[in-house]
Amino acid sequence: MDRRYPPRDESPADDLICWPADGPVIDIGCGPGRILVAAQALGIPALGVDVSVEAVAIARRSGGTAVQGSAFDPIPDGGR
């Protein structure tokens, strides 16, 4: 996978958190989606899950892929 390094100036800490990922990630309790956006900017497929409708809306507006639900709910397209 070709990922940019060094991290982007606008969110270097978030990029460094995502850097070791070598496959798709799921962010349980994604909140406003900072980690989702960082992962996707690095070319890492990412899905966020949060119980808050408002948090999921913010994550989506920020460019993240997020669904509203519990960590105990089935994951969309799980097992793919």
VMD Tcl script that builds the backbone (N, CA, C; Angstrom):
set m [mol new atoms 240]
animate dup $m
set s [atomselect $m all]
$s set {name element resname resid chain x y z} {
  {N N MET 1 A 0.839 -1.169 0.000}
  {CA C MET 1 A 0.000 0.000 0.000}
  {C C MET 1 A 0.889 1.238 0.000}
  {N N ASP 2 A 0.599 2.162 -0.860}
  {CA C ASP 2 A 1.389 3.388 -0.965}
  {C C ASP 2 A 0.744 4.463 -0.109}
  {N N ARG 3 A 1.341 4.740 1.043}
  {CA C ARG 3 A 0.813 5.766 1.933}
  {C C ARG 3 A 1.796 6.901 2.044}
  {N N ARG 4 A 1.254 8.105 2.196}
  {CA C ARG 4 A 2.110 9.278 2.326}
  {C C ARG 4 A 2.797 9.291 3.688}
  {N N TYR 5 A 4.030 9.710 3.682}
  {CA C TYR 5 A 4.768 9.949 4.914}
  {C C TYR 5 A 5.798 11.007 4.599}
  {N N PRO 6 A 6.022 11.984 5.394}
  {CA C PRO 6 A 5.532 12.130 6.753}
  {C C PRO 6 A 4.044 12.460 6.809}
  {N N PRO 7 A 3.489 12.467 8.025}
  {CA C PRO 7 A 2.058 12.732 8.170}
  {C C PRO 7 A 1.662 14.092 7.608}
  {N N ARG 8 A 0.396 14.222 7.316}
  {CA C ARG 8 A -0.133 15.502 6.846}
  {C C ARG 8 A 0.025 16.539 7.946}
  {N N ASP 9 A 0.295 17.764 7.578}
  {CA C ASP 9 A 0.492 18.842 8.557}
  {C C ASP 9 A -0.745 19.093 9.410}
  {N N GLU 10 A -1.934 18.921 8.822}
  {CA C GLU 10 A -3.145 19.282 9.558}
  {C C GLU 10 A -3.513 18.307 10.671}
  {N N SER 11 A -3.002 17.085 10.639}
  {CA C SER 11 A -3.347 16.121 11.696}
  {C C SER 11 A -2.247 15.078 11.868}
  {N N PRO 12 A -1.036 15.490 12.203}
  {CA C PRO 12 A 0.058 14.516 12.279}
  {C C PRO 12 A -0.151 13.430 13.330}
  {N N ALA 13 A -0.741 13.757 14.472}
  {CA C ALA 13 A -0.947 12.740 15.505}
  {C C ALA 13 A -1.941 11.683 15.035}
  {N N ASP 14 A -3.031 12.112 14.394}
  {CA C ASP 14 A -4.021 11.164 13.890}
  {C C ASP 14 A -3.410 10.259 12.828}
  {N N ASP 15 A -2.599 10.827 11.943}
  {CA C ASP 15 A -1.947 10.025 10.907}
  {C C ASP 15 A -1.019 8.985 11.531}
  {N N LEU 16 A -0.275 9.375 12.553}
  {CA C LEU 16 A 0.651 8.430 13.183}
  {C C LEU 16 A -0.082 7.290 13.879}
  {N N ILE 17 A -1.268 7.566 14.412}
  {CA C ILE 17 A -2.077 6.502 15.013}
  {C C ILE 17 A -2.455 5.483 13.943}
  {N N CYS 18 A -2.784 5.956 12.752}
  {CA C CYS 18 A -3.232 5.082 11.666}
  {C C CYS 18 A -2.090 4.415 10.920}
  {N N TRP 19 A -0.910 4.986 10.966}
  {CA C TRP 19 A 0.196 4.531 10.125}
  {C C TRP 19 A 0.458 3.027 10.203}
  {N N PRO 20 A 0.458 2.386 11.399}
  {CA C PRO 20 A 0.779 0.957 11.443}
  {C C PRO 20 A -0.280 0.036 10.825}
  {N N ALA 21 A -1.490 0.549 10.593}
  {CA C ALA 21 A -2.559 -0.294 10.054}
  {C C ALA 21 A -2.180 -0.796 8.668}
  {N N ASP 22 A -2.350 -2.104 8.448}
  {CA C ASP 22 A -2.025 -2.664 7.133}
  {C C ASP 22 A -3.249 -3.274 6.466}
  {N N GLY 23 A -4.410 -2.920 6.956}
  {CA C GLY 23 A -5.649 -3.407 6.369}
  {C C GLY 23 A -6.795 -2.541 6.840}
  {N N PRO 24 A -8.005 -2.894 6.461}
  {CA C PRO 24 A -9.168 -2.104 6.862}
  {C C PRO 24 A -9.261 -1.991 8.383}
  {N N VAL 25 A -9.755 -0.844 8.847}
  {CA C VAL 25 A -9.923 -0.628 10.285}
  {C C VAL 25 A -11.369 -0.275 10.586}
  {N N ILE 26 A -11.770 -0.591 11.811}
  {CA C ILE 26 A -13.079 -0.187 12.306}
  {C C ILE 26 A -12.843 0.622 13.576}
  {N N ASP 27 A -13.435 1.783 13.625}
  {CA C ASP 27 A -13.288 2.685 14.764}
  {C C ASP 27 A -14.585 2.644 15.560}
  {N N ILE 28 A -14.570 1.883 16.651}
  {CA C ILE 28 A -15.738 1.764 17.522}
  {C C ILE 28 A -15.777 2.992 18.419}
  {N N GLY 29 A -16.896 3.687 18.428}
  {CA C GLY 29 A -16.990 4.932 19.177}
  {C C GLY 29 A -16.252 6.035 18.453}
  {N N CYS 30 A -16.513 6.148 17.152}
  {CA C CYS 30 A -15.737 7.047 16.285}
  {C C CYS 30 A -15.939 8.527 16.567}
  {N N GLY 31 A -17.001 8.874 17.284}
  {CA C GLY 31 A -17.246 10.288 17.549}
  {C C GLY 31 A -17.308 11.078 16.253}
  {N N PRO 32 A -16.655 12.236 16.199}
  {CA C PRO 32 A -16.752 13.073 14.998}
  {C C PRO 32 A -15.910 12.593 13.819}
  {N N GLY 33 A -15.199 11.484 13.950}
  {CA C GLY 33 A -14.538 10.868 12.802}
  {C C GLY 33 A -13.121 11.300 12.500}
  {N N ARG 34 A -12.409 11.883 13.458}
  {CA C ARG 34 A -11.033 12.330 13.190}
  {C C ARG 34 A -10.157 11.191 12.682}
  {N N ILE 35 A -10.217 10.035 13.350}
  {CA C ILE 35 A -9.369 8.910 12.959}
  {C C ILE 35 A -9.831 8.339 11.616}
  {N N LEU 36 A -11.136 8.319 11.371}
  {CA C LEU 36 A -11.649 7.847 10.080}
  {C C LEU 36 A -11.080 8.666 8.932}
  {N N VAL 37 A -11.154 9.981 9.084}
  {CA C VAL 37 A -10.671 10.882 8.030}
  {C C VAL 37 A -9.167 10.697 7.832}
  {N N ALA 38 A -8.424 10.572 8.925}
  {CA C ALA 38 A -6.968 10.371 8.823}
  {C C ALA 38 A -6.655 9.057 8.117}
  {N N ALA 39 A -7.354 7.993 8.486}
  {CA C ALA 39 A -7.116 6.690 7.856}
  {C C ALA 39 A -7.415 6.753 6.362}
  {N N GLN 40 A -8.547 7.326 6.015}
  {CA C GLN 40 A -8.914 7.401 4.604}
  {C C GLN 40 A -7.951 8.278 3.822}
  {N N ALA 41 A -7.427 9.333 4.435}
  {CA C ALA 41 A -6.442 10.188 3.759}
  {C C ALA 41 A -5.150 9.429 3.467}
  {N N LEU 42 A -4.870 8.409 4.291}
  {CA C LEU 42 A -3.686 7.579 4.083}
  {C C LEU 42 A -3.970 6.386 3.166}
  {N N GLY 43 A -5.198 6.304 2.648}
  {CA C GLY 43 A -5.554 5.202 1.755}
  {C C GLY 43 A -5.970 3.940 2.476}
  {N N ILE 44 A -6.279 4.043 3.769}
  {CA C ILE 44 A -6.682 2.885 4.568}
  {C C ILE 44 A -8.210 2.853 4.624}
  {N N PRO 45 A -8.839 1.771 4.159}
  {CA C PRO 45 A -10.293 1.682 4.277}
  {C C PRO 45 A -10.682 1.705 5.756}
  {N N ALA 46 A -11.668 2.527 6.111}
  {CA C ALA 46 A -12.061 2.667 7.509}
  {C C ALA 46 A -13.566 2.843 7.627}
  {N N LEU 47 A -14.122 2.256 8.673}
  {CA C LEU 47 A -15.540 2.383 8.992}
  {C C LEU 47 A -15.652 2.776 10.451}
  {N N GLY 48 A -16.460 3.784 10.727}
  {CA C GLY 48 A -16.710 4.207 12.100}
  {C C GLY 48 A -18.090 3.773 12.547}
  {N N VAL 49 A -18.204 3.458 13.827}
  {CA C VAL 49 A -19.484 3.102 14.436}
  {C C VAL 49 A -19.634 3.941 15.702}
  {N N ASP 50 A -20.782 4.563 15.865}
  {CA C ASP 50 A -21.036 5.335 17.076}
  {C C ASP 50 A -22.528 5.270 17.383}
  {N N VAL 51 A -22.869 5.285 18.669}
  {CA C VAL 51 A -24.277 5.260 19.053}
  {C C VAL 51 A -24.945 6.614 18.853}
  {N N SER 52 A -24.163 7.664 18.748}
  {CA C SER 52 A -24.697 9.013 18.620}
  {C C SER 52 A -25.006 9.365 17.167}
  {N N VAL 53 A -26.252 9.689 16.913}
  {CA C VAL 53 A -26.664 10.112 15.576}
  {C C VAL 53 A -25.910 11.382 15.182}
  {N N GLU 54 A -25.748 12.304 16.137}
  {CA C GLU 54 A -25.062 13.560 15.866}
  {C C GLU 54 A -23.590 13.328 15.514}
  {N N ALA 55 A -22.929 12.455 16.261}
  {CA C ALA 55 A -21.512 12.171 15.991}
  {C C ALA 55 A -21.335 11.555 14.605}
  {N N VAL 56 A -22.214 10.635 14.242}
  {CA C VAL 56 A -22.133 10.003 12.919}
  {C C VAL 56 A -22.343 11.049 11.821}
  {N N ALA 57 A -23.265 11.971 12.044}
  {CA C ALA 57 A -23.507 13.021 11.049}
  {C C ALA 57 A -22.262 13.898 10.880}
  {N N ILE 58 A -21.607 14.239 11.974}
  {CA C ILE 58 A -20.386 15.047 11.898}
  {C C ILE 58 A -19.288 14.274 11.179}
  {N N ALA 59 A -19.130 12.994 11.516}
  {CA C ALA 59 A -18.106 12.164 10.868}
  {C C ALA 59 A -18.337 12.104 9.364}
  {N N ARG 60 A -19.579 11.946 8.968}
  {CA C ARG 60 A -19.896 11.887 7.532}
  {C C ARG 60 A -19.625 13.222 6.847}
  {N N ARG 61 A -20.002 14.317 7.508}
  {CA C ARG 61 A -19.742 15.638 6.922}
  {C C ARG 61 A -18.246 15.895 6.775}
  {N N SER 62 A -17.456 15.281 7.648}
  {CA C SER 62 A -15.999 15.443 7.597}
  {C C SER 62 A -15.364 14.563 6.527}
  {N N GLY 63 A -16.156 13.693 5.911}
  {CA C GLY 63 A -15.641 12.825 4.853}
  {C C GLY 63 A -15.427 11.392 5.284}
  {N N GLY 64 A -15.764 11.061 6.529}
  {CA C GLY 64 A -15.602 9.691 7.014}
  {C C GLY 64 A -16.798 8.826 6.651}
  {N N THR 65 A -16.585 7.530 6.657}
  {CA C THR 65 A -17.654 6.563 6.441}
  {C C THR 65 A -18.051 6.033 7.810}
  {N N ALA 66 A -19.264 6.348 8.242}
  {CA C ALA 66 A -19.687 5.977 9.586}
  {C C ALA 66 A -21.143 5.531 9.584}
  {N N VAL 67 A -21.456 4.641 10.523}
  {CA C VAL 67 A -22.826 4.168 10.709}
  {C C VAL 67 A -23.220 4.359 12.165}
  {N N GLN 68 A -24.504 4.582 12.370}
  {CA C GLN 68 A -25.021 4.722 13.722}
  {C C GLN 68 A -25.408 3.352 14.235}
  {N N GLY 69 A -24.918 3.002 15.420}
  {CA C GLY 69 A -25.257 1.726 16.023}
  {C C GLY 69 A -24.341 1.421 17.189}
  {N N SER 70 A -24.550 0.263 17.739}
  {CA C SER 70 A -23.770 -0.209 18.880}
  {C C SER 70 A -22.635 -1.103 18.399}
  {N N ALA 71 A -21.614 -1.209 19.213}
  {CA C ALA 71 A -20.507 -2.126 18.900}
  {C C ALA 71 A -20.994 -3.563 18.857}
  {N N PHE 72 A -22.163 -3.814 19.403}
  {CA C PHE 72 A -22.703 -5.170 19.442}
  {C C PHE 72 A -23.645 -5.470 18.284}
  {N N ASP 73 A -23.917 -4.461 17.435}
  {CA C ASP 73 A -24.756 -4.659 16.261}
  {C C ASP 73 A -23.931 -5.307 15.150}
  {N N PRO 74 A -24.589 -6.010 14.221}
  {CA C PRO 74 A -23.835 -6.536 13.056}
  {C C PRO 74 A -23.210 -5.381 12.276}
  {N N ILE 75 A -22.020 -5.613 11.759}
  {CA C ILE 75 A -21.305 -4.617 10.971}
  {C C ILE 75 A -21.753 -4.738 9.512}
  {N N PRO 76 A -22.092 -3.597 8.873}
  {CA C PRO 76 A -22.486 -3.670 7.451}
  {C C PRO 76 A -21.371 -4.294 6.609}
  {N N ASP 77 A -21.741 -5.209 5.735}
  {CA C ASP 77 A -20.795 -5.912 4.860}
  {C C ASP 77 A -19.752 -6.681 5.661}
  {N N GLY 78 A -20.068 -7.052 6.892}
  {CA C GLY 78 A -19.126 -7.811 7.735}
  {C C GLY 78 A -18.759 -9.135 7.086}
  {N N GLY 79 A -17.518 -9.522 7.258}
  {CA C GLY 79 A -17.037 -10.781 6.710}
  {C C GLY 79 A -16.609 -10.701 5.275}
  {N N ARG 80 A -16.647 -9.513 4.709}
  {CA C ARG 80 A -16.236 -9.337 3.320}
  {C C ARG 80 A -14.763 -9.358 3.194}
}
mol reanalyze $m
mol bondsrecalc $m
mol representation Tube
mol addrep $m
